[in-house]
């Protein structure tokens, strides 16, 4: 694998990401994909993107105007962290969050908490090995296993296509954890934007040492971010309170990330029944 490098701009602005997840771009400065949600024509944040890519010179007012003109029945767009709006009805604005670990003025990230450092030492003592890995089969299998265990839908074909694109570039750091018998137990894929590293993908096979492996992998991701001179390590956030608290323990602060949703007319009834989370 090539030495990790920062993306020239941002992975979520990269047309290769959208193409990999079989998305057709919408006519808006935000990188959104055309698809169907519960049979409804939609324009949404691309699969596996934490937010919609937004060029640095894009104006929020222009984005809203272009989205207002869109004929899709449903729009779900996640704005980048730090970008906020107060759009009125028919728009619905959700205040979500991700978690950022920030480096100090010298570019150094905080040390992981003592009890997590203890877990790292325990993992090493248990024979856990962390190595770089871009083997599609192994990495997809771990990711899909976690999604299946949590009953979270996941398009394996699209994931495979996206990881293939990512692995063909140097704009990532990808690791796998194996136990003392050489068996895969967990993985983590960190993507590198031009100015931040994101904990983008991960999975595990549950075992007595899988939790230790996850902490070891996160430590590797933070080290990768620091080696690139990034000031932000983005955990990606989680709607799971337990996972969110786990991220917070590393010193990661909440960073508001807004989601804007628009649904046209009578389709609201159908989507309120099938996708209440959008309202």
Number of C-alpha atoms within 10 A of each C-alpha: 13 11 9 18 19 21 19 12 15 18 22 24 20 14 14 15 22 23 17 20 20 18 22 16 19 19 16 17 21 27 27 30 25 20 20 14 16 11 9 15 15 23 29 27 25 28 21 16 18 20 24 24 24 20 14 7 7 12 11 16 11 12 15 16 11 15 20 14 10 16 12 20 18 24 26 22 24 26 22 18 17 10 11 15 13 10 12 8 9 12 16 16 22 16 11 16 20 20 24 25 21 19 18 11 8 8 16 17 20 14 12 17 12 10 10 17 16 13 19 22 14 15 21 17 10 13 14 25 19 18 13 14 18 19 13 14 9 14 25 20 17 21 21 20 15 17 15 11 11 9 9 9 9 14 10 13 12 17 19 18 16 20 20 15 14 21 20 12 14 16 23 29 27 27 21 26 25 19 20 13 9 11 12 20 23 30 30 28 26 26 29 28 20 17 17 21 30 22 22 17 18 23 22 25 19 13 12 9 19 22 18 23 29 23 19 24 26 22 17 19 26 26 15 22 30 19 13 17 18 22 21 22 26 26 24 20 23 16 10 9 10 10 12 19 13 14 23 17 14 21 17 22 17 16 17 18 21 22 22 19 20 23 21 13 9 9 12 18 12 13 19 12 9 12 13 11 9 19 13
